[in-house]
Amino acid sequence: MAGSVGPVHPIERLRAVARAREVDQTLLVGEAAAVLGSFGGDLPGLLTACRRLLDRHPAAAALWWACARLLTAADVHDEARAITRDLYDEPATAALALDLPGGAVVAVVPDATGGSELAAELRSRRDDCVVAHDPGALHAPRDEPRVLLVEGGAVGPDRFLAPAGTADEVAAARDAGVAVWLVVEVGRRLPGPLFDALVARVTAPAGRGRALDLLDAPELVPVAAVERVIEPRRVDCPVPPELL
């Protein structure tokens, strides 16, 4: 048909995923899984593709989670489809929308990787809540419940990676009587060895194997610093040595 566009080669789709910026992790990893699932008959190629994607998106925990599952799967194609189902089934934002008190005033510290959709999702699900642009707006006493939501883009057993200044923001909110909740979507929670590998990649000194396009001065915050963790589903993640 005139004007139609032919199918895009998997390598071109892979390059597009690698170049993507300011994209929510769920969308990023959903597309990555669809491409990586085509490498079922080429395991060395799968490993190379995973490593290149992680070089471009080193702080995206969901990408580490997806790559770890694919590299240890008996059937890569089936596992890619399972990853996509897990990403979109019962999102944490749905549980969050049910748990927030009526009329709450909230602010969001977004995923450090960029492209956060948490504030927009919350607005679409709860029209009775006010989403402030500045977390500092919550510090003044109000009659309405106040909640600071911290989006966990990469969460380990007892720490999470966050934009610079998050620890101070959390402490200031708690001092002002604001509830602080950590929101963890499926795929963002990693086992210790993988989380440590992610942190090492993100914080590597320049010129020493530092990955491409890293965050500026991210920080690690103890999970214990928040009052509550919203994590309705946790899907196990293997630890393939190829990613360490």
TORPA-4810 file (N, C-alpha, C, O; in nm, 3 decimals):
<nodes>
NODE_1_0.085_-0.120_0.000_0.000_0.000_0.000_0.088_0.124_0.000_0.185_0.133_0.075_M
NODE_2_0.052_0.220_-0.087_0.131_0.342_-0.097_0.129_0.417_0.035_0.025_0.432_0.099_A
NODE_3_0.247_0.464_0.073_0.257_0.542_0.196_0.264_0.460_0.323_0.276_0.518_0.431_G
NODE_4_0.258_0.326_0.315_0.265_0.243_0.435_0.409_0.233_0.483_0.503_0.253_0.406_S
NODE_5_0.425_0.202_0.609_0.557_0.190_0.670_0.584_0.043_0.700_0.503_-0.022_0.765_V
NODE_6_0.696_-0.007_0.654_0.730_-0.147_0.676_0.768_-0.173_0.819_0.789_-0.079_0.896_G
NODE_7_0.778_-0.299_0.857_0.816_-0.334_0.994_0.956_-0.285_1.027_1.045_-0.284_0.942_P
NODE_8_0.974_-0.245_1.151_1.103_-0.193_1.196_1.189_-0.309_1.244_1.143_-0.393_1.321_V
NODE_9_1.314_-0.313_1.200_1.406_-0.419_1.239_1.432_-0.411_1.390_1.441_-0.302_1.445_H
NODE_10_1.445_-0.528_1.456_1.468_-0.526_1.602_1.587_-0.441_1.645_1.583_-0.377_1.750_P
NODE_11_1.694_-0.441_1.565_1.812_-0.362_1.602_1.778_-0.213_1.602_1.825_-0.138_1.687_I
NODE_12_1.697_-0.170_1.505_1.657_-0.030_1.502_1.568_0.005_1.622_1.580_0.113_1.680_E
NODE_13_1.479_-0.089_1.658_1.395_-0.066_1.777_1.482_-0.059_1.902_1.457_0.021_1.992_R
NODE_14_1.584_-0.145_1.907_1.675_-0.145_2.021_1.748_-0.012_2.032_1.766_0.041_2.142_L
NODE_15_1.791_0.042_1.919_1.859_0.171_1.920_1.765_0.281_1.967_1.806_0.372_2.039_R
NODE_16_1.639_0.271_1.926_1.542_0.372_1.969_1.521_0.367_2.120_1.512_0.471_2.184_A
NODE_17_1.514_0.247_2.177_1.500_0.233_2.322_1.623_0.289_2.392_1.612_0.357_2.493_V
NODE_18_1.741_0.259_2.337_1.865_0.307_2.398_1.872_0.459_2.398_1.925_0.520_2.492_A
NODE_19_1.819_0.522_2.293_1.826_0.669_2.281_1.716_0.739_2.359_1.725_0.860_2.381_R
NODE_20_1.614_0.668_2.400_1.498_0.730_2.466_1.541_0.801_2.594_1.623_0.751_2.670_A
NODE_21_1.483_0.919_2.615_1.512_0.996_2.736_1.381_1.048_2.795_1.284_1.071_2.723_R
NODE_22_1.380_1.067_2.926_1.263_1.120_2.996_1.139_1.036_2.967_1.031_1.088_2.938_E
NODE_23_1.156_0.904_2.976_1.046_0.810_2.953_1.024_0.731_3.082_1.119_0.684_3.144_V
NODE_24_0.898_0.717_3.122_0.866_0.638_3.241_0.923_0.497_3.226_0.919_0.439_3.118_D
NODE_25_0.975_0.443_3.336_1.040_0.312_3.329_0.947_0.202_3.278_0.991_0.113_3.205_Q
NODE_26_0.821_0.206_3.315_0.729_0.101_3.270_0.719_0.101_3.117_0.723_-0.006_3.055_T
NODE_27_0.706_0.218_3.058_0.699_0.227_2.912_0.832_0.186_2.849_0.834_0.112_2.750_L
NODE_28_0.942_0.232_2.906_1.075_0.201_2.854_1.099_0.050_2.854_1.144_-0.006_2.754_L
NODE_29_1.070_-0.014_2.965_1.101_-0.156_2.979_1.000_-0.241_2.902_1.035_-0.349_2.853_V
NODE_30_0.877_-0.196_2.891_0.781_-0.269_2.809_0.828_-0.278_2.665_0.818_-0.384_2.604_G
NODE_31_0.879_-0.168_2.611_0.931_-0.169_2.475_1.059_-0.250_2.466_1.079_-0.325_2.370_E
NODE_32_1.147_-0.237_2.566_1.272_-0.313_2.565_1.245_-0.463_2.568_1.310_-0.538_2.495_A
NODE_33_1.151_-0.506_2.651_1.121_-0.650_2.660_1.069_-0.702_2.527_1.103_-0.814_2.487_A
NODE_34_0.987_-0.622_2.459_0.933_-0.666_2.330_1.045_-0.688_2.229_1.040_-0.780_2.147_A
NODE_35_1.147_-0.603_2.234_1.260_-0.618_2.142_1.351_-0.733_2.185_1.389_-0.816_2.103_V
NODE_36_1.385_-0.737_2.312_1.478_-0.840_2.361_1.420_-0.980_2.348_1.495_-1.076_2.336_L
NODE_37_1.288_-0.992_2.349_1.226_-1.123_2.332_1.255_-1.186_2.199_1.241_-1.308_2.184_G
NODE_38_1.295_-1.107_2.101_1.327_-1.161_1.968_1.466_-1.222_1.962_1.505_-1.278_1.859_S
NODE_39_1.544_-1.213_2.072_1.679_-1.268_2.075_1.682_-1.410_2.132_1.788_-1.458_2.174_F
NODE_40_1.567_-1.478_2.135_1.562_-1.610_2.196_1.658_-1.711_2.137_1.706_-1.799_2.209_G
NODE_41_1.687_-1.700_2.009_1.780_-1.795_1.946_1.922_-1.745_1.942_2.007_-1.806_1.877_G
NODE_42_1.950_-1.636_2.010_2.084_-1.574_2.006_2.118_-1.523_2.145_2.109_-1.403_2.171_D
NODE_43_2.157_-1.612_2.234_2.183_-1.572_2.372_2.303_-1.477_2.386_2.295_-1.384_2.465_L
NODE_44_2.414_-1.497_2.310_2.520_-1.396_2.317_2.471_-1.259_2.272_2.508_-1.157_2.329_P
NODE_45_2.387_-1.257_2.168_2.331_-1.130_2.122_2.240_-1.068_2.227_2.238_-0.946_2.242_G
NODE_46_2.165_-1.152_2.299_2.078_-1.103_2.406_2.160_-1.037_2.515_2.125_-0.929_2.563_L
NODE_47_2.269_-1.101_2.555_2.354_-1.045_2.660_2.413_-0.912_2.616_2.415_-0.816_2.693_L
NODE_48_2.461_-0.905_2.492_2.517_-0.781_2.441_2.413_-0.670_2.438_2.440_-0.556_2.476_T
NODE_49_2.291_-0.705_2.394_2.184_-0.606_2.388_2.148_-0.556_2.527_2.128_-0.436_2.547_A
NODE_50_2.140_-0.646_2.624_2.109_-0.606_2.761_2.216_-0.512_2.815_2.185_-0.410_2.877_C
NODE_51_2.341_-0.547_2.792_2.449_-0.463_2.845_2.447_-0.324_2.782_2.473_-0.225_2.851_R
NODE_52_2.418_-0.316_2.653_2.415_-0.186_2.587_2.300_-0.100_2.639_2.315_0.020_2.659_R
NODE_53_2.184_-0.163_2.660_2.071_-0.088_2.715_2.102_-0.038_2.856_2.068_0.075_2.890_L
NODE_54_2.167_-0.121_2.937_2.200_-0.079_3.073_2.307_0.029_3.074_2.311_0.111_3.165_L
NODE_55_2.395_0.030_2.973_2.491_0.139_2.961_2.420_0.272_2.940_2.465_0.376_2.989_D
NODE_56_2.308_0.268_2.867_2.234_0.390_2.837_2.136_0.429_2.948_2.106_0.547_2.966_R
NODE_57_2.087_0.331_3.020_1.987_0.357_3.125_2.030_0.286_3.255_1.958_0.199_3.304_H
NODE_58_2.145_0.321_3.310_2.199_0.245_3.423_2.117_0.256_3.551_2.124_0.166_3.635_P
NODE_59_2.041_0.362_3.568_1.965_0.380_3.692_1.824_0.324_3.686_1.751_0.330_3.785_A
NODE_60_1.785_0.269_3.572_1.649_0.215_3.556_1.643_0.073_3.612_1.677_-0.023_3.543_A
NODE_61_1.600_0.062_3.735_1.597_-0.069_3.801_1.511_-0.169_3.725_1.544_-0.288_3.719_A
NODE_62_1.400_-0.122_3.669_1.312_-0.215_3.598_1.380_-0.277_3.477_1.347_-0.389_3.438_A
NODE_63_1.475_-0.206_3.418_1.550_-0.262_3.306_1.646_-0.370_3.354_1.661_-0.474_3.289_L
NODE_64_1.711_-0.349_3.466_1.796_-0.454_3.526_1.711_-0.577_3.557_1.751_-0.690_3.530_W
NODE_65_1.595_-0.555_3.615_1.503_-0.663_3.651_1.462_-0.743_3.528_1.463_-0.866_3.531_W
NODE_66_1.426_-0.674_3.420_1.383_-0.741_3.298_1.499_-0.817_3.235_1.482_-0.932_3.193_A
NODE_67_1.616_-0.755_3.228_1.732_-0.823_3.169_1.771_-0.946_3.250_1.805_-1.050_3.192_C
NODE_68_1.767_-0.936_3.381_1.801_-1.050_3.466_1.705_-1.167_3.440_1.748_-1.282_3.434_A
NODE_69_1.578_-1.137_3.426_1.479_-1.243_3.400_1.501_-1.306_3.263_1.493_-1.428_3.248_R
NODE_70_1.527_-1.223_3.164_1.545_-1.276_3.028_1.671_-1.362_3.017_1.671_-1.465_2.950_L
NODE_71_1.779_-1.319_3.084_1.905_-1.393_3.074_1.901_-1.527_3.146_1.986_-1.612_3.120_L
NODE_72_1.806_-1.547_3.234_1.796_-1.675_3.307_1.673_-1.754_3.264_1.641_-1.857_3.325_T
NODE_73_1.603_-1.709_3.161_1.477_-1.774_3.121_1.503_-1.896_3.033_1.596_-1.898_2.953_A
NODE_74_1.418_-1.997_3.049_1.423_-2.113_2.961_1.371_-2.079_2.823_1.419_-2.132_2.722_A
NODE_75_1.272_-1.990_2.816_1.214_-1.946_2.689_1.210_-1.793_2.692_1.126_-1.734_2.760_D
NODE_76_1.300_-1.730_2.618_1.315_-1.585_2.623_1.188_-1.514_2.573_1.146_-1.414_2.631_V
NODE_77_1.129_-1.567_2.467_1.009_-1.503_2.411_0.894_-1.505_2.512_0.827_-1.403_2.532_H
NODE_78_0.871_-1.620_2.574_0.763_-1.629_2.674_0.791_-1.540_2.794_0.700_-1.479_2.849_D
NODE_79_0.918_-1.534_2.834_0.953_-1.451_2.950_0.932_-1.303_2.919_0.890_-1.227_3.006_E
NODE_80_0.960_-1.263_2.796_0.937_-1.123_2.758_0.789_-1.087_2.770_0.755_-0.978_2.815_A
NODE_81_0.703_-1.178_2.729_0.560_-1.153_2.741_0.517_-1.150_2.888_0.432_-1.070_2.926_R
NODE_82_0.577_-1.237_2.970_0.545_-1.237_3.113_0.590_-1.107_3.179_0.520_-1.054_3.266_A
NODE_83_0.704_-1.054_3.138_0.753_-0.928_3.192_0.655_-0.815_3.161_0.625_-0.733_3.247_I
NODE_84_0.605_-0.812_3.038_0.509_-0.709_3.000_0.381_-0.719_3.083_0.327_-0.618_3.127_T
NODE_85_0.334_-0.842_3.103_0.214_-0.860_3.186_0.238_-0.810_3.328_0.154_-0.741_3.385_R
NODE_86_0.353_-0.845_3.384_0.384_-0.804_3.521_0.393_-0.652_3.534_0.352_-0.596_3.635_D
NODE_87_0.447_-0.586_3.432_0.465_-0.441_3.437_0.332_-0.367_3.447_0.321_-0.267_3.517_L
NODE_88_0.231_-0.418_3.376_0.105_-0.345_3.365_-0.006_-0.400_3.454_-0.114_-0.343_3.459_Y
NODE_89_0.020_-0.510_3.524_-0.083_-0.570_3.609_-0.075_-0.512_3.750_0.029_-0.518_3.815_D
NODE_90_-0.185_-0.457_3.797_-0.195_-0.403_3.932_-0.083_-0.303_3.965_0.001_-0.330_4.051_E
NODE_91_-0.080_-0.189_3.898_0.024_-0.090_3.927_0.013_-0.036_4.068_-0.095_-0.033_4.127_P
NODE_92_0.127_0.007_4.123_0.128_0.061_4.258_0.044_0.188_4.268_-0.009_0.219_4.375_A
NODE_93_0.031_0.261_4.157_-0.049_0.383_4.162_-0.196_0.352_4.191_-0.266_0.434_4.250_T
NODE_94_-0.243_0.235_4.150_-0.382_0.198_4.180_-0.400_0.178_4.330_-0.497_0.225_4.388_A
NODE_95_-0.305_0.108_4.393_-0.310_0.089_4.538_-0.295_0.222_4.611_-0.361_0.246_4.711_A
NODE_96_-0.207_0.307_4.560_-0.186_0.438_4.620_-0.314_0.521_4.618_-0.349_0.585_4.717_L
NODE_97_-0.384_0.519_4.504_-0.507_0.596_4.492_-0.613_0.549_4.592_-0.694_0.628_4.639_A
NODE_98_-0.612_0.420_4.624_-0.707_0.368_4.722_-0.667_0.404_4.865_-0.753_0.424_4.950_L
NODE_99_-0.537_0.413_4.890_-0.488_0.433_5.027_-0.483_0.578_5.072_-0.489_0.605_5.191_D
NODE_100_-0.471_0.671_4.978_-0.461_0.812_5.018_-0.590_0.859_5.084_-0.699_0.827_5.036_L
NODE_101_-0.579_0.932_5.193_-0.701_0.983_5.258_-0.772_1.085_5.171_-0.710_1.151_5.088_P
NODE_102_-0.902_1.098_5.191_-0.981_1.193_5.113_-0.934_1.335_5.130_-0.901_1.378_5.240_G
NODE_103_-0.930_1.410_5.019_-0.891_1.550_5.022_-0.745_1.575_5.053_-0.708_1.687_5.089_G
NODE_104_-0.661_1.474_5.041_-0.520_1.491_5.076_-0.451_1.590_4.983_-0.485_1.603_4.866_A
NODE_105_-0.352_1.659_5.040_-0.263_1.743_4.962_-0.130_1.670_4.953_-0.069_1.638_5.056_V
NODE_106_-0.086_1.643_4.832_0.034_1.561_4.814_0.133_1.634_4.724_0.098_1.725_4.649_V
NODE_107_0.258_1.589_4.733_0.363_1.633_4.641_0.446_1.510_4.608_0.449_1.413_4.684_A
NODE_108_0.513_1.514_4.494_0.586_1.397_4.445_0.734_1.431_4.428_0.769_1.531_4.365_V
NODE_109_0.820_1.347_4.484_0.961_1.347_4.448_0.976_1.238_4.342_0.967_1.119_4.375_V
NODE_110_0.998_1.275_4.215_0.987_1.177_4.107_1.107_1.084_4.097_1.213_1.108_4.155_P
NODE_111_1.087_0.979_4.022_1.193_0.884_3.987_1.313_0.961_3.934_1.299_1.048_3.848_D
NODE_112_1.430_0.928_3.986_1.551_1.002_3.947_1.588_0.983_3.801_1.665_1.063_3.748_A
NODE_113_1.535_0.881_3.734_1.571_0.858_3.595_1.495_0.949_3.500_1.529_0.957_3.382_T
NODE_114_1.394_1.019_3.549_1.316_1.108_3.464_1.196_1.039_3.404_1.183_0.916_3.411_G
NODE_115_1.107_1.119_3.345_0.990_1.063_3.279_0.883_1.013_3.372_0.799_0.932_3.332_G
NODE_116_0.882_1.059_3.496_0.785_1.010_3.593_0.642_1.044_3.551_0.614_1.155_3.507_S
NODE_117_0.553_0.946_3.566_0.410_0.966_3.538_0.327_0.961_3.667_0.204_0.962_3.661_E
NODE_118_0.393_0.954_3.782_0.321_0.933_3.907_0.222_1.046_3.936_0.107_1.020_3.971_L
NODE_119_0.264_1.170_3.923_0.175_1.282_3.953_0.055_1.283_3.858_-0.058_1.304_3.900_A
NODE_120_0.081_1.260_3.729_-0.027_1.260_3.631_-0.124_1.144_3.655_-0.246_1.161_3.644_A
NODE_121_-0.070_1.027_3.689_-0.156_0.912_3.718_-0.243_0.938_3.839_-0.361_0.903_3.842_E
NODE_122_-0.184_1.000_3.939_-0.261_1.028_4.061_-0.374_1.127_4.033_-0.485_1.111_4.083_L
NODE_123_-0.345_1.229_3.954_-0.449_1.326_3.919_-0.565_1.259_3.845_-0.681_1.294_3.864_R
NODE_124_-0.532_1.161_3.759_-0.636_1.095_3.681_-0.721_1.000_3.765_-0.835_0.971_3.730_S
NODE_125_-0.665_0.953_3.877_-0.736_0.855_3.960_-0.807_0.918_4.079_-0.906_0.863_4.128_R
NODE_126_-0.759_1.033_4.126_-0.816_1.094_4.246_-0.836_1.244_4.225_-0.745_1.323_4.248_R
NODE_127_-0.956_1.282_4.180_-0.980_1.423_4.155_-1.007_1.502_4.283_-1.022_1.624_4.278_D
NODE_128_-1.014_1.432_4.398_-1.035_1.503_4.524_-0.904_1.541_4.591_-0.905_1.614_4.690_D
NODE_129_-0.792_1.493_4.539_-0.661_1.524_4.597_-0.597_1.641_4.522_-0.616_1.657_4.401_C
NODE_130_-0.521_1.720_4.595_-0.447_1.831_4.536_-0.301_1.789_4.524_-0.239_1.751_4.623_V
NODE_131_-0.247_1.795_4.403_-0.107_1.760_4.381_-0.026_1.888_4.368_-0.036_1.959_4.267_V
NODE_132_0.054_1.918_4.469_0.135_2.040_4.468_0.261_2.019_4.385_0.312_1.907_4.377_A
NODE_133_0.309_2.125_4.322_0.429_2.114_4.241_0.556_2.115_4.326_0.658_2.058_4.287_H
NODE_134_0.550_2.179_4.441_0.668_2.196_4.527_0.646_2.124_4.659_0.551_2.155_4.731_D
NODE_135_0.733_2.027_4.694_0.717_1.960_4.823_0.715_2.056_4.941_0.654_2.026_5.044_P
NODE_136_0.782_2.170_4.928_0.783_2.267_5.036_0.646_2.323_5.068_0.623_2.375_5.177_G
NODE_137_0.553_2.313_4.972_0.418_2.364_4.994_0.344_2.283_5.101_0.244_2.329_5.156_A
NODE_138_0.393_2.163_5.129_0.329_2.079_5.230_0.369_2.116_5.372_0.304_2.072_5.467_L
NODE_139_0.472_2.195_5.388_0.527_2.219_5.522_0.438_2.306_5.609_0.440_2.294_5.732_H
NODE_140_0.359_2.394_5.547_0.269_2.479_5.626_0.155_2.396_5.683_0.099_2.313_5.611_A
NODE_141_0.118_2.415_5.809_0.007_2.338_5.869_-0.122_2.359_5.790_-0.152_2.470_5.747_P
NODE_142_-0.197_2.252_5.771_-0.324_2.255_5.699_-0.421_2.162_5.768_-0.382_2.073_5.844_R
NODE_143_-0.549_2.184_5.741_-0.650_2.093_5.794_-0.651_1.961_5.717_-0.683_1.856_5.774_D
NODE_144_-0.617_1.965_5.588_-0.618_1.844_5.505_-0.495_1.757_5.534_-0.390_1.808_5.573_E
NODE_145_-0.508_1.626_5.515_-0.391_1.539_5.529_-0.283_1.577_5.428_-0.314_1.616_5.315_P
NODE_146_-0.158_1.567_5.469_-0.046_1.601_5.382_0.043_1.478_5.365_0.080_1.413_5.463_R
NODE_147_0.077_1.446_5.240_0.159_1.328_5.212_0.264_1.362_5.107_0.232_1.412_4.999_V
NODE_148_0.389_1.335_5.138_0.497_1.345_5.041_0.521_1.207_4.982_0.551_1.113_5.055_L
NODE_149_0.506_1.195_4.851_0.525_1.068_4.782_0.662_1.066_4.716_0.694_1.154_4.635_L
NODE_150_0.742_0.968_4.750_0.875_0.953_4.689_0.869_0.833_4.596_0.840_0.721_4.639_V
NODE_151_0.895_0.855_4.469_0.889_0.747_4.371_1.022_0.671_4.372_1.127_0.728_4.344_E
NODE_152_1.014_0.544_4.404_1.135_0.461_4.410_1.171_0.406_4.273_1.117_0.304_4.231_G
NODE_153_1.261_0.473_4.203_1.301_0.426_4.072_1.395_0.308_4.077_1.401_0.229_3.983_G
NODE_154_1.470_0.297_4.186_1.561_0.184_4.208_1.569_0.162_4.358_1.616_0.249_4.432_A
NODE_155_1.522_0.046_4.403_1.511_0.020_4.546_1.581_-0.113_4.577_1.555_-0.214_4.513_V
NODE_156_1.669_-0.110_4.676_1.736_-0.231_4.721_1.672_-0.282_4.849_1.564_-0.237_4.887_G
NODE_157_1.737_-0.376_4.917_1.680_-0.431_5.040_1.657_-0.326_5.149_1.560_-0.337_5.224_P
NODE_158_1.744_-0.226_5.158_1.727_-0.129_5.266_1.760_0.015_5.225_1.760_0.104_5.310_D
NODE_159_1.787_0.039_5.096_1.816_0.173_5.048_1.749_0.194_4.913_1.713_0.097_4.845_R
NODE_160_1.732_0.320_4.874_1.684_0.348_4.740_1.761_0.464_4.681_1.810_0.552_4.753_F
NODE_161_1.771_0.465_4.549_1.841_0.571_4.477_1.743_0.685_4.452_1.629_0.661_4.413_L
NODE_162_1.787_0.806_4.474_1.698_0.922_4.463_1.773_1.043_4.410_1.896_1.046_4.414_A
NODE_163_1.700_1.143_4.360_1.767_1.266_4.318_1.836_1.334_4.435_1.797_1.315_4.550_P
NODE_164_1.938_1.410_4.406_2.010_1.483_4.511_1.914_1.570_4.591_1.826_1.635_4.534_A
NODE_165_1.931_1.569_4.720_1.848_1.650_4.808_1.726_1.579_4.863_1.652_1.637_4.943_G
NODE_166_1.703_1.455_4.821_1.583_1.383_4.865_1.585_1.357_5.016_1.484_1.371_5.083_T
NODE_167_1.700_1.318_5.068_1.708_1.287_5.211_1.671_1.410_5.294_1.598_1.400_5.393_A
NODE_168_1.721_1.527_5.254_1.687_1.651_5.325_1.539_1.683_5.311_1.476_1.728_5.406_D
NODE_169_1.483_1.659_5.193_1.342_1.686_5.170_1.254_1.595_5.256_1.153_1.640_5.311_E
NODE_170_1.293_1.469_5.267_1.219_1.374_5.351_1.226_1.416_5.497_1.125_1.414_5.568_V
NODE_171_1.345_1.453_5.543_1.361_1.494_5.682_1.280_1.620_5.713_1.218_1.629_5.818_A
NODE_172_1.281_1.716_5.620_1.207_1.840_5.642_1.056_1.813_5.646_0.984_1.872_5.725_A
NODE_173_1.011_1.723_5.559_0.868_1.690_5.557_0.826_1.625_5.688_0.723_1.660_5.745_A
NODE_174_0.905_1.532_5.736_0.869_1.463_5.860_0.873_1.559_5.978_0.789_1.550_6.068_R
NODE_175_0.970_1.652_5.979_0.975_1.753_6.086_0.851_1.841_6.085_0.808_1.891_6.189_D
NODE_176_0.793_1.860_5.965_0.673_1.945_5.952_0.544_1.866_5.973_0.434_1.919_5.956_A
NODE_177_0.557_1.739_6.011_0.438_1.658_6.036_0.375_1.601_5.911_0.259_1.559_5.913_G
NODE_178_0.449_1.598_5.801_0.398_1.544_5.675_0.430_1.395_5.668_0.543_1.354_5.696_V
NODE_179_0.332_1.315_5.630_0.356_1.172_5.610_0.442_1.153_5.485_0.421_1.223_5.385_A
NODE_180_0.537_1.061_5.489_0.625_1.034_5.375_0.609_0.888_5.333_0.634_0.797_5.412_V
NODE_181_0.566_0.867_5.209_0.544_0.732_5.156_0.636_0.708_5.038_0.654_0.795_4.953_W
NODE_182_0.694_0.590_5.033_0.776_0.546_4.920_0.689_0.459_4.830_0.629_0.362_4.876_L
NODE_183_0.682_0.494_4.701_0.599_0.421_4.604_0.690_0.336_4.517_0.778_0.389_4.448_V
NODE_184_0.669_0.205_4.518_0.757_0.113_4.447_0.674_0.032_4.347_0.595_-0.054_4.386_V
NODE_185_0.693_0.060_4.219_0.624_-0.016_4.115_0.694_-0.150_4.091_0.807_-0.170_4.134_E
NODE_186_0.624_-0.240_4.024_0.680_-0.370_3.991_0.809_-0.352_3.910_0.815_-0.272_3.817_V
NODE_187_0.912_-0.427_3.947_1.039_-0.422_3.877_1.139_-0.324_3.934_1.257_-0.328_3.898_G
NODE_188_1.094_-0.237_4.022_1.188_-0.135_4.076_1.265_-0.186_4.198_1.364_-0.126_4.237_R
NODE_189_1.219_-0.296_4.258_1.287_-0.353_4.375_1.385_-0.461_4.327_1.345_-0.557_4.261_R
NODE_190_1.512_-0.444_4.359_1.616_-0.537_4.316_1.679_-0.609_4.435_1.686_-0.553_4.544_L
NODE_191_1.723_-0.733_4.414_1.800_-0.801_4.519_1.933_-0.729_4.541_1.981_-0.656_4.454_P
NODE_192_1.991_-0.749_4.659_2.111_-0.677_4.698_2.221_-0.672_4.594_2.268_-0.563_4.562_G
NODE_193_2.266_-0.787_4.539_2.378_-0.783_4.443_2.347_-0.700_4.319_2.435_-0.628_4.270_P
NODE_194_2.226_-0.709_4.266_2.192_-0.630_4.147_2.180_-0.481_4.181_2.223_-0.396_4.103_L
NODE_195_2.122_-0.451_4.297_2.112_-0.311_4.337_2.251_-0.252_4.356_2.277_-0.138_4.315_F
NODE_196_2.340_-0.327_4.418_2.477_-0.278_4.436_2.545_-0.256_4.301_2.621_-0.159_4.285_D
NODE_197_2.519_-0.344_4.204_2.578_-0.326_4.071_2.523_-0.201_4.004_2.596_-0.127_3.939_A
NODE_198_2.393_-0.177_4.021_2.332_-0.055_3.965_2.397_0.069_4.028_2.435_0.162_3.957_L
NODE_199_2.409_0.070_4.159_2.466_0.186_4.228_2.610_0.208_4.184_2.651_0.322_4.161_V
NODE_200_2.687_0.100_4.172_2.826_0.113_4.129_2.835_0.172_3.989_2.923_0.253_3.961_A
NODE_201_2.742_0.131_3.901_2.742_0.184_3.765_2.706_0.333_3.764_2.770_0.412_3.694_R
NODE_202_2.607_0.370_3.841_2.560_0.509_3.841_2.661_0.603_3.905_2.676_0.718_3.862_V
NODE_203_2.730_0.556_4.007_2.820_0.643_4.082_2.966_0.626_4.043_3.054_0.681_4.109_T
NODE_204_2.994_0.551_3.937_3.133_0.530_3.895_3.199_0.663_3.861_3.136_0.746_3.796_A
NODE_205_3.324_0.684_3.902_3.392_0.809_3.867_3.405_0.821_3.715_3.420_0.720_3.645_P
NODE_206_3.400_0.943_3.666_3.416_0.965_3.522_3.553_0.914_3.478_3.653_0.935_3.546_A
NODE_207_3.555_0.846_3.363_3.681_0.796_3.310_3.717_0.658_3.360_3.820_0.604_3.320_G
NODE_208_3.634_0.598_3.447_3.664_0.464_3.498_3.548_0.370_3.468_3.490_0.308_3.557_R
NODE_209_3.517_0.361_3.342_3.411_0.271_3.302_3.273_0.324_3.335_3.176_0.249_3.338_G
NODE_210_3.266_0.455_3.359_3.137_0.514_3.393_3.041_0.497_3.276_3.078_0.521_3.160_R
NODE_211_2.919_0.457_3.306_2.819_0.436_3.200_2.776_0.570_3.140_2.803_0.676_3.196_A
NODE_212_2.710_0.561_3.027_2.669_0.681_2.954_2.548_0.748_3.016_2.462_0.682_3.074_L
NODE_213_2.542_0.881_3.002_2.421_0.957_3.035_2.370_0.930_3.177_2.255_0.893_3.196_D
NODE_214_2.457_0.949_3.274_2.418_0.920_3.412_2.353_1.038_3.480_2.357_1.151_3.430_L
NODE_215_2.295_1.010_3.594_2.233_1.115_3.674_2.340_1.205_3.734_2.454_1.163_3.754_L
NODE_216_2.302_1.328_3.763_2.392_1.419_3.831_2.374_1.403_3.982_2.266_1.430_4.036_D
NODE_217_2.478_1.360_4.047_2.483_1.353_4.194_2.361_1.287_4.257_2.294_1.348_4.340_A
NODE_218_2.330_1.164_4.219_2.222_1.094_4.289_2.265_1.060_4.430_2.384_1.064_4.462_P
NODE_219_2.170_1.028_4.515_2.204_0.991_4.652_2.126_0.867_4.693_2.023_0.834_4.636_E
NODE_220_2.179_0.800_4.795_2.114_0.683_4.850_2.044_0.722_4.980_2.102_0.789_5.066_L
NODE_221_1.919_0.680_4.991_1.838_0.715_5.108_1.791_0.585_5.174_1.747_0.494_5.104_V
NODE_222_1.801_0.575_5.307_1.752_0.454_5.374_1.601_0.439_5.358_1.527_0.537_5.370_P
NODE_223_1.556_0.319_5.332_1.412_0.293_5.325_1.347_0.327_5.459_1.231_0.370_5.464_V
NODE_224_1.422_0.309_5.568_1.368_0.337_5.701_1.337_0.485_5.722_1.269_0.520_5.819_A
NODE_225_1.384_0.572_5.632_1.357_0.715_5.648_1.213_0.750_5.616_1.165_0.856_5.656_A
NODE_226_1.142_0.663_5.544_1.004_0.691_5.508_0.911_0.623_5.607_0.948_0.526_5.674_V
NODE_227_0.790_0.675_5.615_0.693_0.623_5.711_0.624_0.496_5.661_0.588_0.408_5.740_E
NODE_228_0.605_0.487_5.529_0.529_0.377_5.473_0.577_0.346_5.333_0.619_0.436_5.260_R
NODE_229_0.573_0.218_5.293_0.610_0.176_5.159_0.485_0.122_5.089_0.421_0.029_5.138_V
NODE_230_0.453_0.181_4.973_0.341_0.134_4.891_0.400_0.044_4.782_0.455_0.092_4.683_I
NODE_231_0.388_-0.086_4.802_0.444_-0.185_4.709_0.351_-0.306_4.706_0.379_-0.408_4.769_E
NODE_232_0.240_-0.295_4.632_0.140_-0.403_4.636_0.187_-0.535_4.577_0.138_-0.641_4.616_P
NODE_233_0.282_-0.530_4.483_0.329_-0.653_4.420_0.481_-0.649_4.410_0.539_-0.546_4.375_R
NODE_234_0.543_-0.763_4.441_0.688_-0.774_4.425_0.716_-0.904_4.349_0.689_-1.013_4.398_R
NODE_235_0.769_-0.890_4.229_0.800_-1.006_4.144_0.947_-1.039_4.161_1.033_-0.953_4.142_V
NODE_236_0.977_-1.163_4.196_1.114_-1.204_4.223_1.206_-1.176_4.104_1.164_-1.181_3.988_D
NODE_237_1.330_-1.146_4.136_1.431_-1.114_4.034_1.553_-1.202_4.056_1.609_-1.204_4.165_C
NODE_238_1.597_-1.277_3.953_1.718_-1.356_3.966_1.841_-1.266_3.962_1.831_-1.146_3.935_P
NODE_239_1.957_-1.325_3.988_2.083_-1.249_3.986_2.181_-1.319_3.893_2.265_-1.396_3.939_V
NODE_240_2.172_-1.296_3.763_2.267_-1.359_3.671_2.406_-1.298_3.685_2.418_-1.176_3.687_P
NODE_241_2.509_-1.380_3.694_2.644_-1.326_3.713_2.689_-1.239_3.598_2.777_-1.156_3.615_P
NODE_242_2.629_-1.256_3.479_2.670_-1.177_3.363_2.643_-1.028_3.384_2.706_-0.945_3.318_E
NODE_243_2.551_-0.993_3.473_2.517_-0.853_3.496_2.593_-0.793_3.614_2.579_-0.674_3.642_L
NODE_244_2.674_-0.872_3.682_2.749_-0.820_3.797_2.885_-0.772_3.753_2.964_-0.725_3.835_L
</nodes>
